[in-house]
Amino acid sequence: MKGTVRKGAKVPANTVRIITGRLGGQWLEKLGFIPGDVLTVTATPGVITYQRQEDGVARTLELVKFARQNKLRLIQVLKKGHGPFIEIPRSCLKRAGIAPDETLYAIYEPDKPGLLQLQRSDLS
């Protein structure tokens, strides 16, 4: 996971501010994340969960209302270079208590396409 700092951002000395992280590669398509898909993102301590929403683009207004009511984030699978990528929203990293240098496990089940969890490696 990479964090980026915006050029010109005023950050106090000796601190790092995460703007966003990204996951990318062909493996996302194998899990059912196709560029253009709309995802809901939830964060709980140590875990960030992505869930693909069927007909997400057609249901945008409904999903925005659902996301607001349930304190979820909405993102879209994007394409860059040779494969799809999804962003890890800064607010989700913060809510999950995940630092930029932590090792995360990607947890998925082949029989549940469109569902992916990122989990801290130190959860017991």
Wavefront OBJ file of the C-alpha trace (Angstrom):
o trace
v 0.000 0.000 0.000
v 1.387 3.403 -0.930
v 0.579 6.717 0.685
v 1.071 9.984 -1.104
v 1.502 13.493 0.172
v 0.136 16.337 -1.909
v 2.750 18.793 -3.151
v 2.635 22.015 -1.225
v 0.586 20.522 1.608
v 1.424 22.166 4.922
v 2.315 19.300 7.200
v 3.935 19.811 10.622
v 7.580 18.756 10.847
v 8.264 15.060 11.521
v 4.782 13.923 10.502
v 3.353 12.125 7.503
v -0.167 12.729 6.267
v -1.845 9.965 4.270
v -3.954 11.244 1.407
v -4.930 7.886 -0.030
v -3.746 4.378 -0.719
v -4.363 2.151 -3.731
v -4.736 -1.502 -4.596
v -4.291 -2.514 -8.178
v -3.687 -5.348 -10.567
v -5.356 -8.004 -12.674
v -6.143 -10.005 -9.541
v -8.931 -7.502 -8.785
v -10.767 -8.494 -11.986
v -10.508 -12.151 -10.949
v -12.280 -11.173 -7.714
v -15.100 -9.474 -9.629
v -13.934 -5.841 -9.501
v -14.274 -4.491 -13.052
v -13.429 -0.868 -14.008
v -16.605 1.189 -13.708
v -18.105 -0.872 -10.861
v -19.385 1.057 -7.843
v -18.305 -0.173 -4.407
v -19.306 0.586 -0.856
v -16.437 0.773 1.613
v -16.792 0.211 5.352
v -14.142 0.458 8.038
v -14.068 -1.075 11.478
v -11.033 -1.398 13.755
v -8.362 -3.232 11.766
v -10.577 -4.058 8.763
v -11.620 -2.290 5.554
v -14.337 -4.023 3.511
v -15.156 -3.427 -0.163
v -18.504 -4.631 -1.550
v -19.408 -4.329 -5.236
v -22.903 -2.982 -5.777
v -24.922 -4.537 -8.590
v -26.072 -1.944 -11.150
v -24.242 0.654 -9.073
v -24.053 3.345 -11.747
v -27.785 3.046 -12.502
v -28.577 3.196 -8.772
v -26.309 6.123 -7.882
v -28.903 8.229 -6.040
v -30.135 5.231 -4.059
v -26.567 4.219 -3.154
v -25.610 7.741 -2.083
v -28.575 7.819 0.300
v -27.738 4.309 1.582
v -24.067 5.245 2.079
v -24.933 8.412 4.003
v -27.410 6.619 6.257
v -24.905 3.858 7.045
v -21.726 5.991 7.164
v -20.184 4.184 4.194
v -17.928 5.496 1.447
v -18.704 5.066 -2.244
v -15.872 4.589 -4.714
v -15.548 3.396 -8.284
v -13.145 0.818 -9.684
v -10.828 2.701 -12.026
v -8.431 1.544 -14.730
v -4.823 2.580 -14.931
v -2.249 1.005 -17.192
v -2.911 -2.698 -17.571
v -5.476 -3.254 -14.889
v -8.068 -2.015 -12.444
v -7.340 -0.271 -9.179
v -9.337 0.813 -6.170
v -8.507 3.567 -3.761
v -8.303 3.167 -0.018
v -9.973 6.333 1.294
v -7.992 8.200 3.962
v -11.051 8.352 6.197
v -11.294 4.541 6.092
v -7.621 4.119 6.966
v -8.114 6.437 9.914
v -11.352 4.779 11.068
v -9.747 1.326 10.800
v -6.659 2.521 12.675
v -4.370 1.350 9.882
v -0.995 3.035 9.442
v 0.569 3.455 5.982
v 3.437 1.061 6.670
v 1.334 -1.799 8.064
v 1.088 -5.170 6.394
v -2.460 -5.995 5.342
v -4.008 -9.288 4.334
v -6.438 -9.328 1.408
v -9.191 -11.750 2.391
v -11.725 -12.998 -0.140
v -13.795 -16.046 -0.973
v -13.885 -17.247 -4.592
v -17.605 -18.043 -4.302
v -18.371 -14.430 -3.237
v -17.158 -12.236 -6.120
v -17.139 -8.515 -5.454
v -16.330 -8.815 -1.746
v -12.845 -8.030 -0.430
v -11.552 -7.341 3.066
v -8.238 -5.767 3.962
v -7.246 -6.849 7.442
v -4.367 -5.866 9.681
v -1.881 -8.666 10.122
v -1.835 -8.289 13.910
v -5.515 -9.044 14.569
v -6.065 -12.039 16.803
l 1 2 3 4 5 6 7 8 9 10 11 12 13 14 15 16 17 18 19 20 21 22 23 24 25 26 27 28 29 30 31 32 33 34 35 36 37 38 39 40 41 42 43 44 45 46 47 48 49 50 51 52 53 54 55 56 57 58 59 60 61 62 63 64 65 66 67 68 69 70 71 72 73 74 75 76 77 78 79 80 81 82 83 84 85 86 87 88 89 90 91 92 93 94 95 96 97 98 99 100 101 102 103 104 105 106 107 108 109 110 111 112 113 114 115 116 117 118 119 120 121 122 123 124
